[in-house]
């Protein structure tokens, strides 16, 4: 699915994103997490994001946080 991330002086930034919930079976932590895989359709760049946000969190909100953190260098 495509998501509008933000607007820039060059136009809108849109990424194709797949999102799923999963449980990592290594280690002691068995809580569900988010895995987001985002691909820039213009240049093919791929980014991966993991989140411990609740299942009720909208993917749009997860992407807002993920891409904001990238810009700030966090």
N, C-alpha and C positions, 0 to 999 in steps of 0.2 A: 504494500500500500504506500502511496506517496504522501509525505507530510511537508507542509510549508513550515520551515524553521524560522525564517526571519526575512526581512526586506533589507537590501543593501543598495548602494548607489548604482550597482550594476544590475539590479533587479531582484526578484525573489530567489531565495535559497530553498530548494526543494530536494529532499532525499527520499529514496525508496527504503522502507523500513519493514523488517520482519521482527515480531516480538513474541516471546513465549515465556511461560513460567516453567521452572525446572528445579529439581533438588539435586545438589551436588552429592555424589555418593562417596566422596573421599573426605576424610576428616570427621570430626564430631558434629559439625553443624549440619543438621538435616532440615533446615527451614527452607521454604520455597523462595526463590529469587527470580528476578526478571533478567532475561537475556535479550538485548536489542542488537540487531545487526542492521547498520545503515549504510547504504551505497549511494554515492553521488552519481546520478546518471550522466552528468556532463563529462567527468574525467575518470570514472570507475573507482575512485577512492572508496575504501571500505573502513568503517569504524565499528568497534564492538563496545557495548556498554553492559555492565552488570549492575543491578540495583537490588537492595533489600526492601524496597518500597512494598506496601501491601498490594495484594492482587486487585483491589478496588481502584488503584491509582490509574488514571487514564494514560495511555501511551503518549499522548500529546504533552502531558505534564512531565513525564519522564524525559522526553526529548528536550523540552525547554531547559530543564536542569542540566542534562548531559552536555548540551551544546554551550550553555552559559559557562559551565565549569571549564570546558576546553578553551574558551576565549580568555578566561581569567588566569589560565595556567594552573588551576587547582588540581 
